[in-house]
Amino acid sequence: MLEVVEPMELRLVQLLGSVITTTCAYTLARLEFAMKHRELPAPPLIERLPDASAESLGERWSVFEKQLDDARRFLRRIDDSRNKRAVYDPSYAWLLRTTRELDQYARAVRWVMTVDEGR
């Protein structure tokens, strides 16, 4: 028997899938940045959600949001200390891009969660 999925639930599953995919990209960007900039501390870890389920969301979302906050703070510190006129750094750009992407997805997930709580 096929289970009918409500539109919001489907959107949430799709968003969580995007979060998982982008977290993997962040992990690679984090590694590349750390290898290129050995003199700096490594960017904070953001653990990948195990799957796109309500259980993972309930159990891991607050940890994910805290780790994402840590990554944003790290990037602000690095951005404040680096020479903005320096040569373009692809590892920094990739790390920044994946963090921003995760932030956008996290805001969308939080919005969907808020809307669902209001039902």
N, C-alpha and C positions, 0 to 999 in steps of 0.2 A: 504494500500500500504506500503510495506517495504521500509525503508530508507536505502540507501547504505552508509555505514560509511567508510571513507578513512582509510587506515592502521594507519597513524599517529594519527588521531582522536581517533581510538580505543585504541591505546597505551596510549594516554593521559588519556582517561577515566579509563583505568586499573590502571595507575599510581596514579591518583587521588583517586581511590578506595583504593589503598594500603596506601596512605597518610592518608585517613580518618580512616582506621582500625588501623594504627600504632599510630595515634594521640589519639585514645581511649586507647590504651595500655600505651602510655606515661602518660595520665591522671591518670590511676591506679598506675603506677610506681611513679608518682609525689606524689600522696596521701600516698602511703606506705612509701616513703622516709620521707615525712613531719611528719608522725605519729611516725616514729622510731627516727627521729632526731629533736625533738621539740626545741632544743637549737639553731638550725640553721634556717635561713630564708627558707621559702618554695620555692621550685623551681618555676620558672616562668610558668605562664599559657600559653599553646598553644591551641588556640581555634580550634575546629574541623570545617572543611569545611562543609557547610550544605549538599552538594551533589557533585557528580563528573560531573559538567557541565561547559561549557565555561563561563557562567554568574558568577558562584562562583569563578572560576579561575580569571576572570577579576576584580571582586569586592573585593576579599579577599586575593589574593596571596601575595601581597606586605606586608600585615599585618602578614600573616602566616610566611613569610621569616624573618621579624623583630622579631617575637616571638621566632622563632627557633634560631636566632642569640643570643637573650637574654638567652635562655636555654643553648646554648653552652658556653657562657661567664660564666654563673653560675657554670656549671660543671668544667670549668677550675679553677675558684676560689676555689671551694670545693676540687678539686684534688690537688691543690697547698698547701692547708692548712691541708689536712688530713695526718695521719701517714701511709705511703705506706706499712709499715710492719705490720700494724694492722690486726686484724682478718678480714677475708673475709666478706664483707657486701653485702648480696644479694639485698637489696633495692637500694643501690648505683649502683650495677652492672646492675640491670634492668633499672634504670633510664638512665644510660650511654648507654646501648644497644639500647633502644628505641629512644634516641636522635640521635645516630649515624645512625640508620635505617631511621629516618625522614630526616636526612641530605642527605643520599644517594638518597632517593626518590625525595627530593627537587632539587637536582642537575640534576636528570634525567628529571624532569618536566621542569626545566629551559632550558635544552638542547632541548627538544621537542619544547618548545615555540620559541626558537631561530631559529630552523630549519623551523618551520612553518612560521615565520616572513620573512624568506628568499625566500619563494615561491612567 
